[in-house]
Amino acid sequence: MTGALDTPLLAVRDVRKSFGEHVVLDGLSLDVHAHRVVVLIGASGSGKSTLLRCVDLLEDVDDGVIELEGRDITDPRLDADAVRARMGMVFQSYNLFPHLRVLDNVTLAPRLVHRTARRQAQDEAMAVLERVGLADKARAFPDELSGGQQQRVAIARALVGRPAVLLLDEVTSALDPELVGEVLDLLGELKDTGLTMLLATHEMAFARDVADEVCFLHAGRVHERGPAAQVLGDPLEARTREFVRRFTA
Amino acid sequence: MTAPAGHAVPAQAPWTPSPVQRERDAYRRARARRSTLAALVSTVALTAVVVLGVRAAPGWPRVQASFLDPEVALASLPRVLEGLWLNVRVMAVCAVVIVVVALGLALARTLHGPVFLPLRLLATAYVDVFRGLPLILVLLLVGFGVPGLRLQGVPTSAVVLGGVALVLTYSAYVAEVFRAGIESVHPSQVAAARSLGLTRGQTLRHVVLPQAVRRVVPPLLNDLVSLSKDSGLISILGAVDAVRAAQIATATHANFTPYVVAGVLFVLLTIPLTRLTDVLARRSGWLGAQSGLAGAGALR
C-alpha cells in the first residue's frame, strides 16, 4: 500500500454508512487507480450514490476510511472544502445554478475557490466548454439548454478545476434517450485523455465500453468486481448474473 | 452477503466502531465541547461588559429608580396582566378572521378568466391600499371615523373597532403570504391533478392549497407574532389593554416601571410563538420540497 506506483488514487476501506436504521454501506472497500475508469452497477438503493456522496464528503461516513492520493480524507481534522475542491462531481439532475449563465456556472469555483483572476478563469472555462462542445452557449442560461447540453455544462463545471478524480452519479438517468449518446460520447473522450473516473450507471452497454473495472454493489458491499467483459459477460456470482440479465434483456 | 435483496441489514448487526472511528468521534466530541465553552465564555463576558457599562453610567441610579422599581412593578402587575388578557383575546379572534379573509383575498387574486376580473381587481386594490396604509392611521380612521357616522347597529367599542383595523391591515399582508405559497407550488402538480380529471376547484382545494399552506406556516407564524405586539396599538382608541393599563399605572405611581412590566409580558407572550415557528420550520415535511432531500443537512 505504500509503494508509490501501486498506491491507488482513491482507496475506500471498510466504509459504513447508515441512515437511521437503514444500513446503506456495510463495510464497503474499493480501489480506483490513476487513469482508470471504475464503473459501479447495482440495483436502486444498492449504495452507488451514497458511496459517491461519501467519497465527495457530501456525507460523513459512520466508519471506515477513504484515502485520496494516500491521505485519509475522512479525518475530521482535514479541511473538507479543500478536499472537495480536488474532486469533481456530476449529479443525476445536473444541479446547474439557474441564476447564472453557463460561463458563470463554470467560472464560479475557479474564481471563489481557486482565486483565479476573472479573465483567466473565463479563458479556462471557455477552453473546457470548447472541449464539451458548448463554447457557443457560454452566454446562455441553463434553462435555455437541452438536458444533454446542461449535463455537458455540469461536466465542464466539474472539470475546470482539474480534479484528481471525476465522480459521476447516474449522469444520463434524467436524460431523454436521444440525448444520452452525446453525454456518453463525451465521457468516452474524457477517458481517452487519461482522466480518472468513478461512475455509477445503469447503462450496461456504456459500462462495457468505457469501464476498466466494473463493481457490482449489493447489500452495501462490492459483491463482484472485475474487468467489464468478465463481470458483464460472464459473472461468477449468481446475483450478478441475475442483475446483468435483467438489465441487458 | 446473506442479507436478502433489497433489504437493509438490521441495525443490530454486529457492528462496533473501529478504532479509527472511535478516535474520530472523540475528536468531534472534543471539538464540540471546545466550541460550546468558547460560546459560553464570550456570552458571559459580553453580558458582563454591557451590565457593568450601564451601571457605571452617571444617570444609572435615577434610571434604575424610575424604570426598575420592584415595588411599582409588583403593584402594577395585576392591572397590566388583566390588560394583556385583552390583547390575547383580541389577537386570537383577529388571527382567525385574518386567516379566513386573507385566504379569500389570495384565492381571488389567483382566479383566471375574464369573468373574475372585477373580483381580481378588487382584491388587488384592497391589498395595495391596506399594505400601503400605516396601521396606526387605519386604527385612527376606523376608530374615530366609523362611530362618527352614527349608523344604527354598528359597534362603537374601541376593542371591536381596533380589531377591525387590525384585520383590515393584516389581511392584506397575510393574503400576500398565501399567494406566494400558492404560486410556489410547481405547475406540474396542477397538471398532474387536472390530468386525473380533478376540476380547477378540486385541484386548488386538494392539491395546491395543502402544499401551499404547509410551505407558508413559518411566515404566517411570523405575522402572528407581529400581530400579538400590534394588538397593543388598540390602546390609542382607549381600550384598556396591557399598554393602556401600564400607561395608567405609570401616571398613578409617577414611575415608568409599568412600561417595563408590559414589555416583559409581551416578550414572554411572543417567545413561545417564536419557538413554535422555529420548530415547525425545522420539522421535515413542513418546509415542502427541500427538507427531505439527500444532502439537506449541514456539510462540514
Chai-1 contact restraints between the chains, C-beta under 6 A:
chainA,res_idxA,chainB,res_idxB,connection_type,confidence,min_distance_angstrom,max_distance_angstrom,comment,restraint_id
A,E21,B,A11,contact,1.0,0.0,6.0,A-B,restraint_1
A,H22,B,A8,contact,1.0,0.0,6.0,A-B,restraint_2
A,V23,B,A8,contact,1.0,0.0,6.0,A-B,restraint_3
A,V23,B,V9,contact,1.0,0.0,6.0,A-B,restraint_4
A,D26,B,V9,contact,1.0,0.0,6.0,A-B,restraint_5
A,L58,B,G295,contact,1.0,0.0,6.0,A-B,restraint_6
A,D63,B,P17,contact,1.0,0.0,6.0,A-B,restraint_7
A,D63,B,S18,contact,1.0,0.0,6.0,A-B,restraint_8
A,D63,B,Q21,contact,1.0,0.0,6.0,A-B,restraint_9
A,V65,B,V20,contact,1.0,0.0,6.0,A-B,restraint_10
A,P76,B,R24,contact,1.0,0.0,6.0,A-B,restraint_11
A,P76,B,Y27,contact,1.0,0.0,6.0,A-B,restraint_12
A,P76,B,R28,contact,1.0,0.0,6.0,A-B,restraint_13
A,A80,B,R300,contact,1.0,0.0,6.0,A-B,restraint_14
A,A219,B,A3,contact,1.0,0.0,6.0,A-B,restraint_15
